[in-house]
Amino acid sequence: MTVAEKVPWTELALSAAECAELWGITPEHFLATVACKPGFPDRLTFKPATWRAGEVVEYRNSNRQNARRTARADGK
């Protein structure tokens, strides 16, 4: 088993393009609307921009649940 096989997926670095795929949007839209929000995980690197996979997925899942609660409270 190689070292790369032992690294948990949550510790892998995701690019802006990979993060954008999680939201189903373009990398440009992701950077302009998601990555810049308060509370979004800190970048690991700036050029190219990367984030820790586990933190990005946790943020996305948390915000999806909040969006659903808000929508239900609004009667939508």
Order of alpha helices (4+ residues) and beta strands (2+ residues): alpha-beta-alpha-alpha-beta-beta-alpha
